[in-house]
């Protein structure tokens, strides 16, 4: 099992990437890592070994680079070279915490779309208010506009992933909409409701409204990339704002408030951990010919560690092959 990793993607790269790799390798003695980046820089952080191969690259993809142009013109970048490694069969999966658009472009145009999958979708794993209960949402950015057939395929792929990677038996699939009734939303969502409900291998339970996403009523939530991305950023911003305001009010409150803060410190820590997305790894690009994981731009070593495990589990479980068999 071989994983190609872009060492230069992310705000804290390459150190956070390397630190995450080293944590992973302490637990795994079989998986091989092909790490792409400036060799002189990487050699200062990690020693090549039987499990780690360093591949020298001369270019870096920045957050401002235009995705498709990057694929065409920065062919010796760590991101493009790592994706090309998978295309060439030298690696089984790809991980980058870099430019989201460039990762999507590399996955679609270099690694390639699965035959008969109309559009790949970007899908993260998200928390709920129920401890240990998560859900997947797709698409969150790969397709701003969608067709009915895209949504049905998203539902199928998301359901397979939830069962395969998260071990959910008969995952509950719901369609993100402005109301729970089947007639709510525009014509596309009404048609999608009817179409997905007719697919026998999907446990479709109707619509879900955005305010119910944290309740844990769905294992997979299907939507278009524009809406999904806006909802995802709203959820992330809301969680951070609430935790910040709570902490700020407790610290700056009266003596009684500060005393109360000490008493609930443990519970607040558990709450913060429950909504800490580090443990979920990265977002998966579903519908391409190999596992492709996009880590968050500000990924810390813990996130990188979990993202590598995520790639490994997809390879081990042959999740991509299950998508291919479906179509």
C-alpha positions in Angstrom: 0.0 0.0 0.0 1.5 3.3 -1.1 0.2 6.8 -0.5 1.4 9.9 -2.4 1.5 13.0 -0.2 1.9 16.7 -1.1 4.3 18.0 1.5 3.9 21.6 0.6 0.1 22.0 0.8 -1.4 23.9 3.8 -0.6 26.8 6.0 1.8 24.9 8.3 3.5 22.9 5.5 5.8 21.1 5.3 6.3 20.7 9.1 2.7 19.8 10.0 2.6 17.3 7.1 5.8 15.6 8.2 4.8 15.6 11.9 1.5 13.9 10.9 3.3 11.3 8.8 5.7 10.5 11.6 2.8 10.0 14.0 1.1 7.7 11.5 4.3 5.7 10.9 4.7 5.0 14.7 1.5 2.9 14.4 2.0 1.5 10.9 5.0 -0.5 9.7 3.7 -1.5 6.3 2.3 1.5 4.5 4.8 3.3 2.2 4.8 7.1 1.9 6.0 8.9 -1.2 6.5 12.5 -0.1 6.7 15.3 -2.7 8.5 18.6 -2.1 11.9 20.3 -2.2 14.2 17.5 -1.1 16.7 19.8 0.7 13.8 21.2 2.8 12.3 17.8 3.5 15.5 16.1 4.5 15.8 18.6 7.4 12.5 17.3 8.8 12.4 13.6 8.0 14.8 10.9 7.2 14.1 8.7 4.2 13.6 5.1 5.1 12.1 1.8 3.9 8.6 3.4 4.4 9.4 7.0 3.3 10.6 8.0 -0.1 11.3 11.7 -0.8 10.7 12.9 -4.4 12.2 16.3 -5.2 10.0 19.0 -6.8 10.8 22.5 -7.7 7.4 24.3 -7.7 4.7 25.0 -5.1 1.0 25.6 -5.7 -0.2 28.6 -3.7 -3.7 29.3 -2.5 -4.1 32.0 -5.1 -3.2 29.8 -8.1 -5.9 29.2 -10.7 -6.7 25.5 -10.5 -6.7 24.4 -14.1 -3.8 26.6 -15.1 -1.9 25.1 -12.2 -2.3 21.6 -13.5 -1.1 22.7 -16.9 1.8 25.0 -16.0 3.1 23.8 -12.6 3.8 20.3 -13.6 6.8 20.0 -11.2 4.8 21.1 -8.2 4.5 18.8 -5.3 0.7 18.7 -5.7 0.7 17.8 -9.4 3.6 15.3 -9.1 1.9 13.5 -6.3 -1.4 13.2 -8.3 0.6 12.0 -11.3 2.2 9.3 -9.2 -1.2 7.8 -8.6 -2.1 8.1 -12.3 1.1 6.3 -13.2 0.3 3.5 -10.7 3.2 4.2 -8.4 0.9 5.1 -5.5 -2.6 3.9 -4.5 -4.0 7.1 -3.0 -3.3 10.9 -2.8 -3.4 13.4 0.0 -3.0 17.2 -0.1 -3.9 20.0 2.3 -3.2 22.6 -0.5 -5.3 24.7 -2.8 -8.8 23.1 -2.9 -9.5 23.9 -6.5 -6.1 22.5 -7.6 -6.6 19.3 -5.6 -10.0 18.9 -7.3 -8.6 19.6 -10.7 -5.7 17.1 -10.1 -8.1 14.5 -9.0 -10.5 14.9 -12.0 -8.0 15.7 -14.8 -4.9 13.8 -13.7 -6.1 10.8 -11.7 -9.3 10.7 -13.7 -13.0 10.3 -13.3 -14.5 6.9 -12.9 -16.3 5.8 -16.1 -20.0 6.6 -16.0 -19.6 8.9 -12.9 -20.9 12.2 -14.3 -19.4 14.5 -11.7 -17.1 13.7 -8.7 -18.2 15.3 -5.4 -16.3 16.7 -2.4 -17.4 15.2 0.9 -16.3 15.9 4.5 -17.3 14.0 7.6 -19.1 16.3 10.1 -20.1 16.0 13.8 -23.5 16.1 15.4 -24.8 16.8 19.0 -24.9 13.1 19.6 -21.5 11.9 20.9 -19.9 9.5 18.4 -22.5 10.3 15.7 -21.3 11.8 12.5 -22.6 12.4 9.0 -21.2 12.9 5.5 -22.3 15.8 3.3 -21.8 16.0 -0.5 -21.2 18.0 -2.6 -19.5 20.8 -0.7 -17.7 22.6 -3.5 -16.8 20.5 -6.6 -20.1 21.3 -8.5 -21.7 24.7 -8.1 -24.5 23.6 -10.4 -25.9 20.1 -10.6 -28.3 17.9 -12.6 -30.7 15.3 -11.2 -28.4 12.5 -12.2 -25.5 14.1 -10.2 -27.6 14.1 -7.0 -28.6 10.5 -7.4 -25.0 9.4 -7.9 -23.9 11.5 -4.9 -26.5 9.6 -2.8 -25.2 6.3 -4.0 -21.5 7.1 -3.5 -22.1 8.7 -0.1 -24.1 5.7 1.1 -21.3 3.3 0.1 -18.7 5.5 1.8 -20.6 5.7 5.1 -21.1 2.0 5.2 -17.5 1.2 4.1 -15.4 3.7 6.0 -17.6 4.6 9.0 -19.2 1.2 9.4 -22.8 2.5 9.3 -25.2 -0.3 8.7 -27.8 0.7 6.1 -26.9 4.5 6.2 -29.8 7.0 6.3 -29.6 9.3 3.3 -31.4 12.7 3.2 -31.7 15.5 0.7 -30.9 19.0 1.9 -33.9 21.2 1.3 -35.9 24.2 2.7 -38.6 22.0 4.1 -39.1 18.4 5.0 -42.1 17.7 2.8 -41.6 16.1 -0.6 -43.1 19.1 -2.5 -40.7 21.6 -1.0 -37.9 23.3 -2.9 -37.5 23.9 -6.6 -38.3 21.5 -9.4 -34.8 19.9 -9.2 -35.1 19.0 -5.5 -38.7 17.7 -6.0 -37.5 15.5 -8.8 -34.5 14.4 -6.8 -36.7 13.4 -3.9 -38.8 11.2 -6.1 -35.8 9.7 -8.0 -33.6 8.9 -5.0 -36.6 7.3 -3.2 -36.9 4.8 -6.0 -33.3 3.5 -5.8 -33.6 0.2 -3.9 -30.1 0.1 -2.4 -30.4 3.6 -0.8 -32.1 4.0 2.6 -33.6 7.4 1.6 -35.6 9.1 4.4 -36.6 12.3 2.6 -35.6 15.9 3.1 -33.5 17.5 5.9 -33.5 21.2 6.7 -30.2 23.0 7.5 -31.3 23.7 11.1 -31.5 19.9 11.7 -28.1 18.9 10.4 -26.6 18.7 13.9 -29.4 16.5 15.2 -27.9 13.3 13.9 -30.9 12.2 11.9 -28.9 11.5 8.7 -25.8 9.6 7.9 -25.5 11.1 4.4 -26.8 14.5 3.3 -27.0 15.2 -0.4 -26.8 18.7 -1.9 -25.2 20.8 -4.7 -21.7 22.1 -4.3 -22.7 25.8 -4.0 -25.2 25.2 -1.2 -23.0 22.6 0.5 -20.0 24.9 0.6 -22.1 27.8 2.0 -23.6 25.5 4.6 -20.3 24.0 5.6 -18.7 27.4 6.1 -21.7 28.6 8.1 -21.5 25.6 10.4 -17.8 26.0 10.9 -18.1 29.7 11.6 -21.0 29.2 14.0 -19.2 26.6 16.0 -16.1 28.7 16.3 -18.1 31.8 17.2 -20.1 30.1 19.9 -17.0 28.5 21.5 -15.2 31.9 21.4 -18.1 33.8 22.9 -18.6 31.2 25.6 -14.9 31.2 26.5 -14.7 35.0 26.4 -17.7 35.6 28.6 -16.5 33.1 31.2 -13.0 34.6 31.3 -14.2 38.2 31.5 -17.2 37.5 33.8 -17.6 38.1 37.5 -15.9 36.1 40.3 -18.9 33.8 40.5 -18.9 33.3 36.7 -15.2 32.4 36.8 -15.7 30.0 39.6 -18.5 28.4 37.6 -16.1 28.2 34.6 -13.7 26.1 36.7 -16.4 23.7 37.7 -17.5 23.1 34.1 -14.0 23.2 32.5 -14.0 19.5 31.9 -17.4 19.5 30.2 -16.4 22.5 28.0 -13.3 20.6 26.9 -15.3 17.6 26.0 -17.7 19.9 24.0 -14.8 21.4 22.1 -13.4 18.0 21.3 -16.8 16.8 20.1 -16.8 19.5 17.4 -13.1 19.4 16.7 -12.9 18.4 13.0 -9.2 17.2 13.3 -10.4 13.6 14.0 -12.3 13.4 10.8 -9.2 13.7 8.5 -10.1 15.4 5.3 -12.8 15.8 2.6 -12.9 12.9 0.1 -13.2 13.5 -3.6 -15.7 10.7 -4.5 -16.0 9.5 -8.1 -12.3 9.5 -9.2 -10.1 6.5 -9.9 -8.3 6.4 -6.6 -8.7 7.7 -3.0 -8.2 11.5 -3.1 -8.3 13.3 0.3 -8.2 17.1 0.6 -7.1 18.2 4.1 -8.1 21.5 5.5 -5.6 24.3 4.7 -4.9 24.9 8.4 -4.4 21.2 9.1 -2.3 20.4 12.1 -0.3 17.2 12.5 -3.3 15.5 14.2 -5.5 16.2 11.1 -2.8 15.0 8.8 -2.5 11.8 10.8 -6.2 11.1 10.5 -6.3 12.0 6.8 -3.5 9.4 6.1 -5.5 6.8 8.0 -8.5 7.8 5.9 -6.6 7.2 2.6 -5.3 3.9 4.0 -8.8 2.7 4.9 -10.2 3.5 1.5 -7.4 1.6 -0.2 -7.7 -1.3 2.2 -11.5 -1.5 1.8 -11.3 -1.1 -2.0 -13.9 1.7 -1.7 -13.2 3.1 -5.1 -13.6 -0.3 -6.7 -17.1 -0.5 -5.2 -18.0 2.8 -6.9 -16.7 1.3 -10.2 -18.7 -1.9 -9.7 -21.8 0.2 -9.1 -21.5 2.1 -12.4 
